[in-house]
Amino acid sequence: MNNTNWIKAFAPATVANVSCGFDVFGFALHQPGDEVEIKLNDSGTVTITEITADNNLLPHEAHLNTCGVAVQHFLKATNPSYGAEIKLNKKLPLGSGMGSSAASAVAALVAINHATGNRLSRKELLPFAIEAERIACGSAHADNVAPCLLGGFVLIRDKETLDIINIPTPSDLLAVVIHPHIEIKTSDARQAMRKTLSLSDAVKQWGNTAGLVAGLMKADYDLIGRSLEDVVAEPVRSIFIPGYYQVKQAALRAGALGCGISGSGPSVFALCSGEVNAHVVSNAMQAAFQDIKLKSDKYISGINSVGAQVLSSYKNQQP
């Protein structure tokens, strides 16, 4: 097994929750994303030998890193005698609300599955990615890993049975994601959530969730916009994001269909109709953060229908 190729894979950023769909909605972007390189060996252990672009913040111990945990679970279930060496290029910002931990795990899974002959389907890889998320935030949720693995806009109808449905989206629907230069730990944001809801809030959220699905499938932009309302997570998580409501109002005034918190934040997303509108909205949102002296990065992307993918296979040229 010493001559096994290195496999390089890419996994994209994702927007989870999508306002009204806490833990049940998510969609994939085209960029940014993480890259993972993996080579099989016969050691029986998983090691992370290199992590780049993480400012030395991520653990190199495989059982503490989402890419390592995902590969450990995969090999335990499929090839217990195999081991793997992992290199992680961390292109997604940490604690950004853009599915950073999910991207590392998914890229590693796509690479290790390819290295072992692609015997598992994308959906069969999901349980390993979900277990990796448990390490990152204490909760085994699927709203980042599912769109990252499968691509598109997904509905997780039931996490236990992995009943996941891909929702068609209009071709000119674009997402704007603005990432302010602060970090929010997903575990902290989840702990802040209320444990119970009033019946009136629950009914409102259910109506918006169903409305967003209908709006996407019918390409009804007015309905999409009306449905991008969150009475569950936004009231709590917005407190952690400086200037959140000013940024949201700037997006809506600039013509966004709707605006909300990406995942647990601090990134803020907006859905837009067409490229011209997306650029106007992104500039307005970034300017609103700038008004409170907060630097940010902006991303504009269509809905990525492919998800994670293998980039290359190569021999190590080093002696």
C-alpha positions as CSV (number, residue, x, y, z in Angstrom):
1,M,0.0,0.0,0.0
2,N,3.1,2.3,0.0
3,N,2.4,3.3,-3.6
4,T,-1.2,4.5,-2.9
5,N,-2.0,7.8,-4.5
6,W,-2.9,11.0,-2.6
7,I,-6.5,12.0,-3.2
8,K,-7.4,15.7,-3.0
9,A,-11.0,16.7,-2.5
10,F,-12.9,20.0,-2.1
11,A,-16.0,20.6,0.0
12,P,-17.9,23.9,-0.2
13,A,-19.2,26.4,2.4
14,T,-22.9,26.1,3.3
15,V,-25.7,28.2,4.6
16,A,-27.7,26.4,7.2
17,N,-31.1,27.1,8.8
18,V,-32.0,29.6,6.0
19,S,-34.0,31.8,8.4
20,C,-37.1,29.7,9.1
21,G,-35.6,26.2,8.8
22,F,-33.6,25.7,12.0
23,D,-31.7,22.4,11.7
24,V,-33.8,21.4,8.6
25,F,-32.7,23.6,5.7
26,G,-29.3,24.2,4.2
27,F,-27.8,24.9,0.8
28,A,-24.3,24.7,-0.7
29,L,-22.2,27.6,-2.2
30,H,-19.7,27.3,-4.9
31,Q,-16.9,29.0,-3.0
32,P,-15.2,29.2,-0.5
33,G,-14.4,25.7,0.7
34,D,-11.9,23.4,2.3
35,E,-9.5,21.0,0.6
36,V,-8.3,17.8,2.1
37,E,-5.6,15.4,0.8
38,I,-5.7,11.8,2.0
39,K,-3.5,8.8,1.4
40,L,-4.4,5.3,2.6
41,N,-1.8,3.1,4.4
42,D,-1.8,-0.1,6.4
43,S,-1.1,1.4,9.8
44,G,-4.6,0.9,11.1
45,T,-4.6,4.5,12.5
46,V,-5.6,7.9,11.2
47,T,-3.1,10.8,11.5
48,I,-3.3,14.4,10.5
49,T,0.2,15.4,9.4
50,E,-0.4,18.9,8.1
51,I,-3.0,21.7,8.6
52,T,-2.5,25.0,6.7
53,A,-4.3,28.4,6.9
54,D,-5.9,27.8,10.3
55,N,-3.6,30.1,12.3
56,N,-2.5,27.1,14.3
57,L,-5.9,26.9,16.0
58,L,-7.1,23.4,15.0
59,P,-6.1,20.2,16.8
60,H,-3.8,17.8,14.9
61,E,-5.2,14.9,17.0
62,A,-7.5,12.9,14.6
63,H,-10.1,12.2,17.3
64,L,-10.5,16.0,18.0
65,N,-10.6,17.2,14.4
66,T,-13.7,16.8,12.2
67,C,-11.8,15.5,9.2
68,G,-10.0,13.0,11.3
69,V,-13.2,11.9,13.2
70,A,-15.1,11.4,9.9
71,V,-12.3,9.2,8.4
72,Q,-12.0,7.2,11.6
73,H,-15.7,6.4,11.5
74,F,-15.6,5.6,7.8
75,L,-12.7,3.2,8.2
76,K,-14.1,1.5,11.3
77,A,-17.3,0.8,9.3
78,T,-15.7,-0.2,6.0
79,N,-12.0,-1.2,6.3
80,P,-10.9,-1.5,9.9
81,S,-7.4,-2.6,9.0
82,Y,-6.6,0.5,6.9
83,G,-5.1,3.7,8.1
84,A,-4.9,7.1,6.5
85,E,-2.7,10.2,6.5
86,I,-4.5,13.5,6.2
87,K,-3.5,17.0,5.1
88,L,-6.1,19.8,5.6
89,N,-6.0,23.1,3.8
90,K,-8.4,25.2,5.9
91,K,-9.7,27.8,3.4
92,L,-13.0,28.4,5.3
93,P,-12.8,30.8,8.3
94,L,-13.3,29.2,11.7
95,G,-16.5,29.9,13.6
96,S,-18.0,31.7,10.6
97,G,-21.4,30.2,10.3
98,M,-20.6,28.9,6.9
99,G,-20.2,25.2,7.7
100,S,-16.5,25.2,8.3
101,S,-16.4,22.1,10.4
102,A,-18.7,20.3,8.0
103,A,-16.6,21.1,5.0
104,S,-13.5,19.6,6.5
105,A,-15.3,16.4,7.4
106,V,-17.1,16.1,4.0
107,A,-13.9,16.8,2.0
108,A,-12.1,14.0,4.0
109,L,-15.0,11.6,3.4
110,V,-15.2,12.2,-0.3
111,A,-11.4,11.7,-0.6
112,I,-11.3,8.5,1.6
113,N,-14.3,7.0,-0.2
114,H,-12.6,7.6,-3.6
115,A,-9.4,6.1,-2.3
116,T,-11.3,2.9,-1.3
117,G,-13.2,2.6,-4.6
118,N,-16.3,4.7,-4.1
119,R,-18.2,1.8,-2.5
120,L,-20.5,4.1,-0.6
121,S,-23.0,6.5,-2.0
122,R,-23.0,10.1,-0.9
123,K,-26.0,9.5,1.3
124,E,-24.2,6.5,2.9
125,L,-21.4,8.9,3.9
126,L,-23.7,11.2,5.8
127,P,-23.7,9.3,9.2
128,F,-19.9,9.7,9.4
129,A,-20.1,13.4,8.6
130,I,-22.8,13.9,11.2
131,E,-20.7,12.2,13.9
132,A,-17.9,14.6,13.0
133,E,-20.2,17.5,13.6
134,R,-20.9,16.2,17.1
135,I,-17.2,16.8,17.9
136,A,-17.3,20.4,16.6
137,C,-20.4,21.7,18.3
138,G,-21.8,19.0,20.6
139,S,-24.8,18.3,18.4
140,A,-25.0,15.8,15.5
141,H,-27.0,18.0,13.1
142,A,-27.1,17.6,9.3
143,D,-28.1,21.0,7.9
144,N,-24.5,21.8,6.9
145,V,-23.1,18.3,6.0
146,A,-26.1,17.3,3.9
147,P,-25.9,20.1,1.4
148,C,-22.1,20.0,1.5
149,L,-22.1,16.3,0.5
150,L,-25.2,16.2,-1.7
151,G,-25.2,19.7,-3.2
152,G,-28.2,21.9,-3.7
153,F,-30.9,23.2,-1.3
154,V,-31.8,20.4,1.0
155,L,-34.6,19.7,3.5
156,I,-33.7,17.3,6.4
157,R,-37.2,16.0,7.1
158,D,-36.0,13.6,9.7
159,K,-32.4,13.4,11.0
160,E,-32.8,10.0,12.6
161,T,-33.7,8.2,9.3
162,L,-31.8,10.7,7.1
163,D,-34.9,11.4,5.1
164,I,-33.3,14.2,3.0
165,I,-35.0,15.9,0.1
166,N,-33.4,18.1,-2.5
167,I,-35.6,21.2,-3.2
168,P,-35.4,22.6,-6.7
169,T,-34.4,26.3,-6.9
170,P,-34.8,29.0,-9.5
171,S,-31.7,29.2,-11.8
172,D,-31.2,32.9,-11.2
173,L,-31.5,32.7,-7.4
174,L,-28.2,33.9,-5.9
175,A,-26.9,34.0,-2.3
176,V,-24.9,36.8,-0.8
177,V,-22.9,35.9,2.3
178,I,-21.1,38.5,4.3
179,H,-18.6,37.3,6.9
180,P,-17.7,39.9,9.5
181,H,-14.3,39.4,11.1
182,I,-15.5,38.0,14.4
183,E,-15.9,34.4,15.5
184,I,-18.9,32.7,17.1
185,K,-18.6,29.2,18.4
186,T,-21.5,27.0,17.2
187,S,-21.7,25.3,20.6
188,D,-22.2,28.7,22.3
189,A,-24.8,29.7,19.9
190,R,-26.7,26.5,20.3
191,Q,-26.6,26.7,24.1
192,A,-28.2,30.1,23.9
193,M,-31.3,28.8,22.1
194,R,-34.6,28.6,23.9
195,K,-35.6,25.1,24.8
196,T,-39.3,25.7,24.3
197,L,-41.5,27.7,21.9
198,S,-44.9,29.2,22.3
199,L,-47.5,27.6,20.1
200,S,-48.0,30.9,18.1
201,D,-44.3,31.1,17.3
202,A,-44.3,27.4,16.3
203,V,-47.2,27.9,13.9
204,K,-45.6,31.0,12.4
205,Q,-42.3,29.1,11.9
206,W,-44.1,26.1,10.3
207,G,-45.9,28.4,7.9
208,N,-42.7,30.1,6.8
209,T,-40.9,26.8,6.4
210,A,-43.6,25.5,4.1
211,G,-43.9,28.8,2.3
212,L,-40.1,28.8,1.5
213,V,-40.3,25.4,0.0
214,A,-43.3,26.3,-2.1
215,G,-41.7,29.6,-3.1
216,L,-38.5,27.9,-4.2
217,M,-40.3,25.2,-6.2
218,K,-42.7,27.7,-7.9
219,A,-39.9,30.4,-8.4
220,D,-42.2,32.7,-6.6
221,Y,-39.8,35.4,-5.4
222,D,-42.4,37.3,-3.4
223,L,-43.3,34.1,-1.5
224,I,-39.6,33.4,-0.9
225,G,-39.1,36.8,0.5
226,R,-42.2,36.6,2.8
227,S,-41.1,33.3,4.1
228,L,-37.5,34.3,5.0
229,E,-38.7,35.1,8.6
230,D,-37.2,33.5,11.7
231,V,-39.0,33.7,15.0
232,V,-36.9,30.9,16.6
233,A,-33.1,31.5,16.3
234,E,-32.7,35.0,15.0
235,P,-34.1,36.8,18.1
236,V,-31.4,35.0,20.2
237,R,-28.5,34.7,17.8
238,S,-28.7,38.3,16.5
239,I,-27.5,39.5,19.9
240,F,-24.0,38.0,19.1
241,I,-23.6,39.8,15.8
242,P,-22.8,43.6,16.1
243,G,-25.0,45.7,13.8
244,Y,-27.0,42.7,12.6
245,Y,-30.3,44.5,12.2
246,Q,-28.7,47.4,10.4
247,V,-27.1,45.0,8.0
248,K,-30.4,43.2,7.4
249,Q,-32.2,46.5,6.8
250,A,-29.5,47.5,4.3
251,A,-29.9,44.2,2.4
252,L,-33.7,44.6,2.2
253,R,-33.5,48.3,1.2
254,A,-31.1,47.3,-1.6
255,G,-33.6,44.8,-2.9
256,A,-32.8,41.5,-1.3
257,L,-35.6,38.9,-1.2
258,G,-34.8,38.3,2.4
259,C,-31.9,38.3,4.8
260,G,-30.9,36.2,7.8
261,I,-28.2,34.6,9.9
262,S,-26.1,32.0,8.2
263,G,-26.0,29.0,10.5
264,S,-25.1,30.2,14.0
265,G,-23.5,33.3,12.7
266,P,-21.7,35.7,12.5
267,S,-22.0,35.5,8.7
268,V,-25.2,37.0,7.4
269,F,-26.8,35.8,4.1
270,A,-29.3,37.3,1.7
271,L,-31.1,35.7,-1.2
272,C,-31.3,37.7,-4.4
273,S,-32.8,37.5,-7.9
274,G,-30.1,38.0,-10.5
275,E,-26.5,38.9,-10.5
276,V,-26.9,42.7,-10.6
277,N,-29.2,42.7,-7.6
278,A,-26.8,40.4,-5.7
279,H,-23.9,42.8,-6.2
280,V,-25.9,45.8,-5.1
281,V,-27.1,43.9,-2.0
282,S,-23.6,42.6,-1.1
283,N,-22.1,46.2,-1.3
284,A,-24.9,47.5,0.9
285,M,-24.5,44.8,3.6
286,Q,-20.7,45.2,3.6
287,A,-21.1,49.0,3.9
288,A,-23.4,48.5,6.9
289,F,-20.7,46.5,8.7
290,Q,-18.1,49.1,7.7
291,D,-20.3,51.8,9.3
292,I,-19.6,50.2,12.7
293,K,-15.9,49.7,11.9
294,L,-16.3,46.0,11.3
295,K,-14.3,44.5,8.4
296,S,-15.9,41.7,6.4
297,D,-15.5,39.4,3.4
298,K,-18.2,38.9,0.9
299,Y,-19.2,36.0,-1.3
300,I,-21.8,35.8,-4.1
301,S,-22.8,32.3,-5.3
302,G,-25.5,30.4,-7.1
303,I,-26.8,27.3,-5.4
304,N,-24.1,24.7,-5.8
305,S,-26.0,21.6,-7.1
306,V,-22.9,19.3,-7.1
307,G,-21.5,19.7,-3.6
308,A,-18.1,18.2,-2.6
309,Q,-15.9,16.7,-5.3
310,V,-12.6,15.0,-5.9
311,L,-10.1,17.3,-7.5
312,S,-7.1,15.1,-8.3
313,S,-5.1,12.0,-7.6
314,Y,-1.4,12.1,-7.6
315,K,1.8,10.4,-6.4
316,N,3.9,12.0,-3.7
317,Q,7.0,13.3,-5.4
318,Q,9.0,13.7,-2.2
319,P,11.6,11.1,-1.4
